[in-house]
Amino acid sequence: MSSQVQETNDYSIASKHSMVHRGYFIDDFMQYLSPKLKRRSPLINIGYYVRAVVVNEGIKIFLSIEPRIECQIVSLGAGFDTTFFRLVHGYDNIKYFEIDFSDVVKRKISYIKNNENVLNKLISPQETSYGLTSTQYSLISQDMSDIEGLQSILTSIGFDMRKPTLFFSECAITYMPEESSTKIIKWASRLEDVTFMVYEQINPDDGFGKVMVNHFSSIESPLKSVEKYRTKEDQINRYKSCGFTHSYSVGAFEIYNRTLSLEEHKRILNLEPFDEWEEWHLTSCHYTLSVGTKGLFEKMMSQFFSSFSPTSDSVQYDSARGWDSLIESELKLYAHSALLIWNSDSVLIIGGFGLSNDSKHKRIDQLGLLNLKTMKIEKITPPTIDGITWDCLYHTCSLLSDSQKETTFLLYGGRTSPVNQVNSSGFVITIKREGDDIRISGRKVLNSKSYPKSRRRHCALNVNKGVFMCGGVSAEKGDSLKVLDDSWLFTHDEQWIKLDSKLPPRFSHSMVGCHDQIFISGGLSRDFEPLNDLWSFDISANIWTDYNLNILPRYAHTSHFFDDKIVMIGGVNYLSEKQPGICIVNLKDKTFKEFKLPESKETSPIMLHNHCSIESPDLNSIYVIGGGGNCFSFGTSFNRYLVLFNCNRILEMG
């Protein structure tokens, strides 16, 4: 394998060190095996925390075996992992073997020798030509594709094929040619009492999966297992076909979510300013803990893994036909707002995070004007208005009045950072077309008798009485993630009125309606769980009604109303193989159908979350504008296309 693959160890251990340093995970030995601290983003820290929790849980199952039984653990591609020193060294009945490249092994031995806190955990350590051995722990360099050589060197340092053994690989054998990694699995299955546990990538076919696969290829460390073992079912079949009697595969976030208490979950989320929910969940559901087991460990592995049953197994999930139309666009951004203006002649795009004119990734302070006839974009520099923040994310823009040449709307909420919320009073903005000139003016809402809490990731919608707004998340002292359940009406005389009726708290939900009837779907709950509900609200009667439909959980999606149907587009949850695509709800008979999104090109993945969607003036099409996200350590990805859906075809599907 290439030196680039070896370098993935350096990146991984630096990320783990950053995560430990910030207080996510306790590991007293990390500082000794990763001496230089490199600060990572909150998204990378929390992503590696999920990985640490999941792998830790898997190994702890094995450690629960009776102390009188002598066992072995073999870590394949161990890198600078601290598991033995942190977790295993106190178990006298377990021998621990680590295998990796020669250069990695030499560096790790150097770190161990130079730190007494690590070296003192070893009994009778001794350097050899192939690594380091001790009574309980051995670290060796060996080509893992050479099975005979691997068995020979392991046997020479005390490995016993007759003893119960756990083999585990944490994002390591996936870089080997698939034939070679499968040979290791088959060789391991020759043991009578054995478990083979792997943490690695799955789901390469959706938009995020393509970004992930492209990233590893770009750093010359291509994923060589995921092309053949694409799903959890493929992973299960892999181990069964290699000789294991039982096999399981569970998404990383499902294990993480089961393991942590709600209190610990909230503690983690408040360690650093955090608002990358979509990418966190998407990353976690593109990794799985897969296990093949036989003999002594079957019962304990079954008890743990069989308890995971997908929450949406009963939801039929059909394949959608291909994209109706993809239009190359210079608009590359997400977390923005979009509003039809000038009698639906154009779309005004405000804020978001994207690619600026100087090709930098940043919050966007220019406005975009999309002409729906020519599909051309005009960039507009907005005026300075006291108190307004144009370059905001997760805000709303809601229509107040509209004509062929003049549109007035309410800009409310949003953030510049997770702890800095903006536009909290609201601004009434007017955009006027005068020949070839465009004039923008605005004023802050100053004379209301009351105001909502500042917030982001809320919903707002034009209704007969003004603008209805509800939900969202607010940053407060001591709680940077206060999930809101309040509802407000912004009236035509520019008063904020708090409504008595409350919706179950949520943020990043979607809202659509007609006149005074509103429909709200999904979102993230107060416990940060993706919701699978649909509610209606009658503003005149002040009544919420739950449709009790149990659609696929989703948030960061958009929705549209067509007579007796609601169409939901995109979104995110943490289910490994049931990401939201298109959902069509029939309001009359209270039924729904779910469809996965069509596949996108390898070179230009499409991710439909944190996008905006607009109905065309003739109601024949839905335009999806923008979307994408900061995809963990895989880089930021923006949708290259405006996506067009044919409304008639979508409605026929439902």
Helices and strands as residue ranges (DSSP letters): H 3-21, H 30-33, H 42-63, E 71-76, H 83-83, I 84-88, E 94-100, H 102-113, H 116-119, E 126-128, E 131-133, E 137-141, H 147-156, E 165-170, G 173-175, H 178-188, E 194-201, H 207-218, H 232-241, E 246-251, H 252-259, H 262-269, H 277-284, E 287-294, G 295-297, H 298-305, E 317-319, E 325-328, E 333-334, E 337-341, E 346-350, E 353-355, E 361-363, E 367-371, E 377-380, E 396-402, E 406-412, E 415-417, E 420-421, E 427-434, E 437-444, E 459-463, E 466-470, E 473-476, E 479-483, E 487-491, E 496-498, E 510-514, E 517-521, E 534-538, E 543-546, E 558-562, E 565-569, E 582-586, E 591-596, E 612-615, E 621-625, E 628-630, G 632-634, E 636-638, E 641-646, H 647-653
